[in-house]
């Protein structure tokens, strides 16, 4: 017997919460530090003399002065105004692979054995941390089929940047750097796959999609030349479409001497099913903070692990974690390395969570996670396509892998309401969704990615919310027009986001630009 999906009543907490500096009161303290005794003062004084005068502060830093209860209250208020994977059915954050992160892994990652380590400790005192890093790399040798790894990149785009840096170092070493100045990517690959080669000085050719949403192979053949340094492909792309001809692309690129770089940020439907090695890629990166359960953390911290074939191992960012006998160490003896691309050696808590997740599931569990993610995605796709006004990009293509990009084009034509209107209203149900990278090519887009973490009831609830909103667009336009009603804010004012003159990234800049700004806008 089918059960009607439940839509929960929801009202977001809303606090008129000032910035923490505005809450500061001179003289308030969260902790009273005991005064130093004479011996400590003497030893500290000796240490200070070793610091150059130019590096010493001339004044006390202007930090907020608050008691512990006030600090706790402030951040709890902000937390109550947020949504996330632990609060709501978070499948609307398409391409971000929002999944459950087992809380036992938090115990490992926040243990003093991890949290109290310092990157400058002697290697002999951090053998356990190095072993975890090394063993995680060994796991990824199996997952990707490639031979070497680096944990240094601090995120997905950073992983793509690492690949582009390796490409440039490789061709510089071969004396081909000046000639190999082009990179080819695809329209629905992640934007970073076009952006980071430009950062490294390459010209970028973007392949258009064909009628099935796949990269146009004829355009690819026309773009290749002896100037091509590399291809940067996401597969499956953010449409959820998997390129089954990928070896035709990598094989042809190899004939021109180009390196093949694989953006595997969308790998959640491929674990134990398809690997970079068999697709003939030379470099690949994975997001430990997506596919491998470590939380996103609002844009960080993260890790974009990079894997490479053996012949590219010497060009990876230094140092690499190596094992000699029963000891682990950092190998700095890498004269051809592309150099460091981040401070230290990787984001250890993220690495620990990912390692714990992989080891708890094992090879069979990873494969099952991907198969359930694919099943969930295609179940949601069937449900959403039954909603009035909803369609899917490239509808003639076969079922999708782990996500899909949809369109409210018909809804917009019928009612005047589009994806931004649905975005505002969905907040009233305690969830949200993402539209698409901009500029939009698929009209009125939204992207849904149900990972393996969500139950059928969760998926039914999310689909029922969108069905309700669609019905309101047709039958109750005022509810949509004035949404959101139950969220922390109402219509978003984009003026501040669209005007660089109003951006403020420091407290001093904020005070200068915004003293009385909001009061003036109210008037």
C-alpha positions in Angstrom: 0.0 0.0 0.0 1.5 3.4 -1.1 1.7 6.0 1.7 1.1 9.6 0.9 4.4 11.6 1.2 4.5 13.7 4.3 5.2 17.5 4.0 6.3 18.8 7.4 5.2 22.1 8.8 8.3 24.4 9.1 9.3 27.8 10.4 12.9 28.9 10.4 14.2 30.6 13.5 15.0 34.3 12.6 17.3 36.4 14.7 18.3 40.0 14.1 21.8 38.9 14.9 24.6 41.5 14.7 28.1 40.8 13.4 30.2 39.6 16.3 32.3 42.7 16.4 29.2 44.7 17.1 28.5 42.6 20.1 32.0 43.3 21.6 32.2 45.1 24.9 35.6 46.3 26.1 36.8 44.4 29.1 34.6 41.3 28.6 36.5 38.0 28.7 35.7 34.4 27.8 38.6 33.1 29.9 41.0 34.7 32.4 44.6 33.6 31.6 46.8 33.5 34.7 49.6 35.9 34.9 53.0 34.6 33.8 55.6 34.0 36.5 59.1 35.5 36.3 60.7 32.4 34.7 58.1 32.2 32.0 58.5 35.9 31.3 62.2 35.5 31.1 62.0 32.6 28.7 59.3 34.3 26.5 61.5 37.4 26.4 64.4 35.3 25.0 62.0 33.9 22.3 60.8 37.3 21.3 64.3 38.5 20.7 64.5 36.0 17.9 61.6 37.6 16.1 62.6 40.4 13.7 61.3 43.8 14.8 59.4 44.2 11.5 57.4 41.0 12.2 56.3 42.1 15.7 52.9 43.8 16.3 53.0 47.4 17.4 49.5 47.2 18.9 47.0 44.7 20.3 44.8 43.0 17.7 41.3 44.3 17.6 39.4 41.1 18.5 35.8 40.8 19.8 35.7 41.0 23.6 32.9 38.7 24.9 32.0 36.3 27.6 31.5 32.6 26.9 27.7 32.6 27.1 27.5 35.5 24.7 29.8 33.7 22.2 27.8 30.5 22.4 24.5 32.3 22.0 25.8 34.2 19.0 26.8 31.2 17.1 23.8 29.2 18.1 21.6 31.9 16.7 23.5 31.8 13.4 23.3 28.0 13.4 19.5 28.1 13.9 19.2 30.2 10.7 21.0 27.5 8.6 19.9 24.4 6.7 22.2 21.5 5.8 22.5 17.7 5.4 21.9 17.1 9.1 18.8 19.2 9.2 16.8 18.6 6.0 16.4 16.4 3.0 19.3 18.0 1.1 19.1 16.4 -2.3 18.5 19.8 -4.0 22.1 20.8 -3.8 22.9 19.2 -7.1 26.5 18.4 -8.0 27.5 18.8 -4.3 26.8 15.1 -3.3 25.2 15.9 0.0 25.3 12.7 2.0 25.3 11.6 5.6 28.6 11.7 7.4 28.7 9.0 10.1 29.1 10.8 13.5 31.5 8.1 14.7 33.9 9.5 12.1 33.7 12.9 13.8 35.0 11.3 17.0 38.1 10.1 15.0 38.6 13.5 13.2 38.2 15.6 16.4 40.2 13.3 18.6 43.1 15.1 20.3 45.3 12.5 18.5 44.4 14.4 15.3 43.3 17.9 16.4 46.4 18.5 18.5 49.0 17.6 15.8 51.1 20.3 14.3 52.4 20.1 10.7 55.9 21.0 11.8 56.2 18.0 14.2 59.0 15.6 13.6 58.0 12.7 11.3 58.8 10.2 14.0 56.0 11.7 16.2 53.3 11.6 13.5 53.7 8.0 12.2 50.0 7.3 12.7 48.8 10.3 10.7 51.2 9.6 7.9 50.1 6.0 7.9 46.4 7.0 7.5 47.4 9.3 4.6 49.4 6.6 2.9 46.7 4.0 3.4 44.1 6.3 2.0 46.3 6.8 -1.1 46.5 3.0 -1.5 42.7 2.8 -1.4 42.6 5.4 -4.2 45.0 3.4 -6.3 42.3 0.7 -6.3 39.4 3.1 -6.8 41.0 5.0 -9.7 43.4 2.3 -11.1 46.2 5.0 -11.1 49.6 4.7 -9.5 50.5 7.8 -7.4 48.6 10.3 -5.3 48.8 13.6 -3.6 46.5 14.8 -0.8 47.8 18.4 -0.9 44.9 20.2 -2.8 42.4 21.9 -0.5 39.3 21.2 -2.6 37.9 20.2 -6.0 38.9 23.3 -8.0 42.2 23.1 -6.3 42.5 19.5 -7.4 41.9 20.7 -11.0 44.5 23.4 -10.5 47.0 20.8 -9.3 46.3 18.8 -12.5 46.9 21.9 -14.7 50.1 22.6 -12.8 51.3 19.1 -13.3 50.5 19.4 -17.1 52.5 22.5 -17.4 55.5 21.1 -15.4 55.4 17.9 -17.6 55.6 19.8 -20.9 58.2 22.2 -19.5 60.4 19.3 -18.7 59.9 17.9 -22.2 60.8 21.3 -23.8 57.2 21.6 -25.2 55.8 24.2 -22.9 55.7 27.0 -25.5 54.0 24.9 -28.2 51.6 23.0 -25.9 49.4 26.0 -25.0 45.8 24.7 -25.4 43.4 22.7 -23.2 40.1 21.3 -24.3 37.2 20.9 -22.0 33.4 20.4 -22.4 30.5 22.7 -21.9 28.9 20.7 -19.1 32.1 19.9 -17.3 32.6 21.9 -14.1 33.6 25.5 -14.7 36.9 25.0 -12.9 37.9 22.7 -15.7 38.0 25.8 -18.0 39.1 28.3 -15.4 42.2 26.7 -13.9 44.0 26.0 -17.2 43.5 29.8 -17.9 45.1 30.5 -14.5 48.1 28.4 -15.6 48.4 30.3 -18.9 46.6 27.9 -21.3 44.1 28.9 -24.0 40.9 26.9 -23.5 38.6 25.4 -26.1 35.1 24.5 -24.9 33.3 21.7 -26.7 29.6 22.2 -27.3 27.1 19.4 -26.5 25.5 17.4 -29.3 21.7 16.7 -29.5 22.1 14.0 -26.8 23.9 16.2 -24.4 27.3 14.6 -25.0 30.5 16.4 -26.0 30.4 16.9 -29.8 33.0 14.4 -31.1 33.4 16.1 -34.5 34.1 19.4 -32.7 36.6 17.5 -30.6 38.4 16.2 -33.6 38.6 19.7 -35.1 39.9 21.2 -31.9 42.8 18.7 -31.4 46.3 19.6 -32.7 49.9 19.4 -31.8 49.2 22.5 -29.6 46.9 20.6 -27.3 48.5 20.1 -23.9 45.6 18.3 -22.2 41.9 17.6 -22.1 39.9 18.3 -18.9 36.7 16.3 -18.8 34.0 15.7 -16.1 32.2 12.4 -16.6 29.3 12.1 -15.9 28.7 15.8 -16.4 26.4 17.9 -14.3 23.5 16.8 -16.5 24.0 13.3 -15.1 24.8 12.0 -18.5 27.7 9.5 -18.7 29.8 9.7 -21.9 30.0 6.0 -22.9 32.4 7.0 -25.7 35.0 8.5 -23.4 37.8 6.2 -24.6 37.3 7.5 -28.1 38.0 11.0 -26.7 41.0 10.0 -24.6 42.4 7.7 -27.3 42.3 10.4 -29.9 43.9 12.9 -27.5 46.7 10.5 -26.8 47.5 10.3 -30.5 48.2 14.0 -30.4 50.4 13.7 -27.4 48.0 15.4 -25.0 47.5 14.4 -21.4 44.0 13.3 -20.3 42.8 14.8 -17.0 39.6 13.5 -15.3 37.5 15.7 -13.0 35.8 13.0 -10.8 33.8 15.4 -8.6 30.8 13.5 -9.9 32.1 10.0 -9.0 29.4 9.1 -6.6 27.7 6.8 -9.1 30.9 5.2 -10.4 32.6 3.5 -7.4 33.5 -0.1 -8.3 31.8 0.4 -11.6 34.1 2.6 -13.8 37.7 3.7 -13.2 40.0 6.4 -14.6 42.6 3.8 -15.7 40.2 1.9 -17.9 39.0 5.2 -19.5 42.7 5.9 -20.4 43.1 9.0 -18.2 46.5 10.1 -16.9 45.4 12.3 -14.0 42.3 12.4 -11.9 41.0 14.2 -8.8 38.4 13.1 -6.3 36.6 15.2 -3.7 36.9 13.6 -0.3 34.4 16.1 1.1 31.7 15.0 -1.3 31.9 11.4 -2.6 33.7 10.1 0.5 31.4 11.6 3.1 33.5 14.3 4.8 31.1 17.3 5.1 31.5 20.3 2.9 31.9 22.7 5.8 30.4 25.7 3.9 33.1 25.8 1.2 35.9 24.2 3.3 37.9 22.6 4.7 38.2 20.1 2.0 40.6 17.8 0.0 40.8 17.3 -3.7 43.0 14.1 -3.9 44.9 13.9 -7.1 45.9 10.5 -8.6 48.3 10.0 -11.5 49.9 7.4 -13.7 53.5 6.4 -12.8 55.2 8.5 -15.4 53.6 11.7 -13.9 54.3 10.8 -10.3 57.5 12.9 -10.2 55.6 16.0 -11.2 53.0 15.9 -8.4 53.0 18.5 -5.7 55.8 17.9 -3.1 56.1 16.2 -0.7 54.5 12.8 -1.2 53.9 10.4 1.6 56.0 7.3 1.2 56.6 4.0 3.1 60.1 2.6 3.7 60.0 -0.7 5.6 57.6 -0.1 8.4 58.2 3.7 8.6 56.3 6.5 6.9 57.9 9.8 5.7 57.5 12.8 3.5 59.5 12.6 0.3 60.8 16.1 -0.6 63.4 14.8 -3.1 61.3 15.6 -6.2 63.3 17.9 -8.5 60.7 17.7 -11.2 57.7 18.4 -8.9 55.3 21.2 -9.9 56.0 22.5 -6.4 53.7 23.1 -3.4 50.2 24.3 -4.2 49.1 24.5 -0.6 50.6 25.0 2.8 51.6 21.7 4.5 50.4 18.3 3.3 46.6 18.1 3.2 43.5 18.7 5.4 44.0 15.9 8.0 40.5 15.7 9.6 38.9 15.5 6.1 41.4 12.7 5.2 40.6 10.8 8.4 36.8 10.9 7.8 37.2 9.7 4.3 39.5 6.9 5.3 37.1 5.8 8.1 34.2 5.9 5.6 36.0 3.8 3.0 37.3 1.2 5.5 33.9 0.8 7.1 32.2 0.1 3.7 34.9 -1.9 2.0 35.0 -2.5 -1.8 31.5 -4.1 -1.8 30.0 -1.3 0.3 31.4 1.4 -2.0 30.0 -0.4 -5.0 26.6 -0.7 -3.3 26.6 3.0 -2.3 27.0 4.0 -6.0 24.3 1.6 -7.2 21.9 2.9 -4.6 22.8 6.5 -5.6 21.9 5.7 -9.2 18.7 4.0 -8.2 17.7 7.0 -6.0 18.4 9.4 -8.8 16.4 7.6 -11.4 13.5 7.1 -9.0 13.4 10.9 -8.2 13.7 11.6 -11.9 10.6 9.6 -12.7 8.7 11.3 -9.8 9.7 14.9 -10.8 8.9 14.4 -14.5 5.3 13.7 -13.5 5.0 17.2 -12.0 3.2 19.8 -14.1 5.6 22.2 -15.6 8.8 20.2 -15.0 11.0 18.7 -17.8 14.5 17.4 -18.1 17.5 18.5 -20.2 18.2 16.3 -23.2 15.0 14.1 -22.6 15.9 11.6 -25.3 19.0 10.4 -23.5 19.0 7.2 -21.4 18.6 7.2 -17.6 21.1 9.4 -15.7 23.8 8.4 -13.3 23.9 10.2 -9.9 22.1 13.5 -10.7 20.1 15.3 -13.3 19.5 18.9 -14.5 15.8 19.7 -14.8 13.9 22.7 -16.3 10.8 24.7 -15.2 10.6 26.2 -18.7 7.0 25.0 -19.2 6.1 26.3 -15.7 7.5 29.7 -16.7 5.6 29.8 -20.0 2.3 28.8 -18.3 2.5 30.9 -15.1 5.3 33.4 -15.3 7.0 31.8 -12.4 10.5 30.2 -12.9 13.2 28.5 -11.0 14.1 31.5 -8.8 10.5 31.7 -7.7 10.5 28.0 -6.8 13.8 28.5 -5.0 12.3 31.2 -2.7 9.2 29.2 -2.0 11.0 25.9 -1.2 12.6 27.6 1.8 9.2 27.6 3.4 9.4 23.8 3.6 12.7 23.7 5.3 14.8 22.7 2.3 16.4 24.3 -0.8 17.7 23.6 -4.2 20.4 24.9 -6.6 19.7 26.0 -10.1 22.7 25.7 -12.3 26.1 27.3 -13.2 25.6 30.6 -14.9 24.9 31.7 -17.6 22.0 29.3 -17.9 21.9 27.3 -21.1 19.1 25.0 -20.0 16.2 27.4 -19.4 14.9 27.8 -15.8 17.2 25.1 -14.5 17.4 23.2 -11.2 19.7 20.3 -10.3 18.9 17.5 -8.0 21.3 14.8 -6.7 19.9 12.2 -4.4 22.9 10.3 -2.9 22.7 6.9 -1.3 22.0 8.4 2.1 18.3 9.2 1.6 15.4 6.8 2.2 12.4 6.5 -0.1 10.3 8.5 2.3 12.9 11.3 2.2 12.8 11.3 -1.6 9.0 11.2 -1.7 8.9 14.2 0.7 11.2 16.3 -1.5 9.3 15.5 -4.6 6.0 16.2 -2.9 7.3 19.7 -1.9 8.1 20.5 -5.5 4.7 19.1 -6.6 3.0 21.4 -4.0 4.9 24.4 -5.2 4.1 23.7 -8.9 0.4 23.5 -7.9 0.6 26.8 -6.1 2.3 28.4 -9.2 -0.8 27.5 -11.2 -3.5 27.9 -8.6 -2.3 30.3 -5.8 0.1 32.8 -7.4 0.1 35.2 -4.5 1.7 32.6 -2.2 4.5 32.2 -4.7 4.8 35.9 -5.4 5.4 36.8 -1.7 7.5 33.8 -0.7 9.4 33.0 1.4 7.0 33.3 4.3 8.6 31.1 7.0 12.4 31.6 6.3 14.9 33.9 7.9 14.6 36.5 5.2 12.1 37.4 2.5 13.2 38.5 -1.0 16.9 38.6 -1.3 18.5 41.9 -2.2 21.2 41.1 -4.7 22.5 44.7 -5.0 25.2 44.1 -2.5 26.3 41.0 -4.3 26.4 42.6 -7.7 28.3 45.7 -6.8 32.0 45.2 -6.0 32.2 48.6 -4.5 29.9 47.3 -1.7 32.0 44.1 -1.0 33.7 44.1 2.4 36.0 41.2 3.4 37.5 42.8 6.5 35.9 44.3 9.6 37.6 47.6 8.9 36.2 47.6 5.4 32.8 46.7 6.7 32.7 49.5 9.2 33.8 52.0 6.5 31.3 50.9 3.9 28.3 49.9 6.0 28.0 52.2 9.0 24.4 53.2 8.7 24.0 51.6 5.3 21.0 49.4 6.2 19.3 52.2 8.1 19.6 54.4 5.0 18.2 51.7 2.8 15.2 51.3 5.1 14.5 55.1 4.8 
